[in-house]
Amino acid sequence: SFEIKSVEKDLHVGNLKLISNGSEITKLSANQEIAASAYVKNSKTQGANAVLVMAVYDADGRCVAIKTAGGEIDAKEDKTLTTEGYTLPANVKGYSVRIMTVDSLDTIMPLVTSRVY
């Protein structure tokens, strides 16, 4: 089973998943449009940053796409972050996707354990 542990207290990230057509997927398929999704809850009395990152790697381990979503999460706010979509190529053999949630694109401090597909 996969357990998500939040690094930042009072900023909770859950339901980190890879989706296609609005449904969670566990494997990559040819010509499939994919996106990443995560639920973020800010229990703080002030705003906090959270950025969802989806990175797609080819068979040689090269990053071929990065999609992001997020930014400021208001105090006591909860929301679902979803990246823009990316269409996989016809041959996905050796491809992988890593999704993670970080505090910002400037410092890239992980908020939770990343997930790899």
N, C-alpha and C positions, 0 to 999 in steps of 0.2 A: 504494500500500500504506500501511497505518497502522502507525506505529512508536510504541511507548510508551517514554518516557524517565523513569526514576525521579528525582525531585528529592532525595529523602532517601537518603543512602548507607546500605547494609545493610538497608533496608526496600524490598523489591522487590514491585511490583504488576504483574500480568500478566493476560492473558485477560479484559480489561475488555470486557463485552459486554451487549447487550440480549437478553433471552430471553422466550420465550412457551412454556408447556407444557414447560419444560426444555430447549428447543432454541434456538440462536442465531437471531435474526432480523435482517434488514437494512432492513426497511421496516415502516411502521405500517399496520395494517388495522382496519377498523370492528369495534367490540365486542370487540377482542382484549385479553386480560389480559397485561400486560407486567411485567417485573421486570428489575433490573440484577444482574449477577454479576461478581465479580473474585476473582482468586487473589492472596493476600498472603503473603509470606514474610519473616519477621523474622530476619535473620542476626546481629542484635546479641546481646550478652550480658545485655541488660536488656530489659524490656518496652517497647513502643512503641504509639502510637495510630494507627489507620487507620479511616476512616469512608467507606463507599461511599454516594454520593448519586445519586439519580435524580430529575431535575426534568422535569416535563411542562409544555409550553407550548401554549396554544391558537393559533388563527390570527391573533389580535391581538397575540401575543407575551406574553400574561399567563401567569404561572406558575399552573397549576391544581392541581398536586399535587407534593409532595416526599415521597419515601420514602428511608429510610436503613437502614444495617446496619453493624455493626462496633463498635469500641471498642478496648480493650486487646488487643494481640497479644503473647503471652508471648515471652520470650527463646527464640530458636531454633525458634519455632513457625511453621507454615504452615497456612493455612486458606482456604477459599473463603467469601467474603461474598456474601449474596444478600438484596436488599431485599424488602420485602413487595410484593405485586402491586398493580397499578392497572389498572382496566378502562377502555379507551379508549371514547369515545362512538361513535355510529353514523356521524357525519361527521368524519373525521380530516383533511380537506383543510386544509393550512396548519399542522397540528400538528407539533411537534418534541419530541424528548427529548434531554436532555443528561445524560450520566453521567460522574461524576468520583470520584476518591478523594482525600480531604483528611485532614489530621492530626487535626482535631477540629471539632466544630460551633461551638466558641468562637472559634478563630482562623482557620479555613477556609483553611489553607495547602495548596495542591495538592501531592499526592505524585506525580502523573503528569499528562500531558496529557489533557484531557477529550476525550470522544467525543460527536459530535452525530449524531442520526438524524432 
